[in-house]
Amino acid sequence: MGYGFRTLASSRPGSVTCLACREHARAEHLRLAGEIERLGGMPGAVITGARARQVAQHHRDLARRFSCGRGSGPDGV
């Protein structure tokens, strides 16, 4: 997904206007949320399961904001 190379894009969902970039950011945040949640459940993890779920939810929220399109708020919501 995306352009296949690094670009300078905003991390604020409301500032990203390129559809391909928004879709890529959404997919990456969802992927990261899943990885964090899995790591938090592993024996010997340096992050608690509760903290992993909290961080994963934050990334799922960001993914949702990237998929919503530009809104009236500063972050596209």
N, C-alpha and C positions, 0 to 999 in steps of 0.2 A: 504494500500500500504506500501511498505518498509518492514522492518524486524519485526515490531511490538514492537521494543524497541529502546531506544536512543543509537545512536552511535556517535562517534567523526568523523565527516566528514567535509571536506572543504566547505566553503561557496563560493569558487571560482569555477565556472562551469568547467573550463578547468582542474581542479585538481580532479574531481570526475569521477572515471572510472567505478564504479559499475552501471550497467544499472538500476537496481531496485532503487538505491539511486537517480539517475538522474531523473527517472520518478516520484519518490516521491517528490523531490524538485520542479520539474516543476509544479506538481499538487498543491502543497502547495502555491507556489508563485501566481498561477492563482486564487486560492481560496482567498488568502489574498488581491489580487488586487480587486476582486469583493466586498469583505467586506469593504475595505477602500472607494471604490467609493460609495457604499450604505450609509455608515456612513456620508460621506461628503455632501450628499443630504438631510440629516435629519434636521428638524427644531431644532435649538439650538445646532447644532454640534460645537465642539471646533475647527474644521478644516474647512476651506472654501472649497467650491465645486471645485474651480480651483486647490487648493493645493492637494485635494484628488485625482483629476484626474492625477495630475503630479506624485504623489507617486504610484498610481495604475499603471501608464504606466511604471514606473521604475520596478515594480514587474513583469509586463508582459514581459518586456525586459529580465529580469533575467530568467523567465520561458522559453523564446525562446532560450536563451543561454544554458540552461540545456538540451534542447531537440535537439540541433544541433550536439552533439557529440564533440569529441576533435578536435579542430582546431589548427592552427599554432600560434594564439595569446595567450597571457598569460591567458585570460579568456575563451578560447575555441571558439573564433570567428575568 
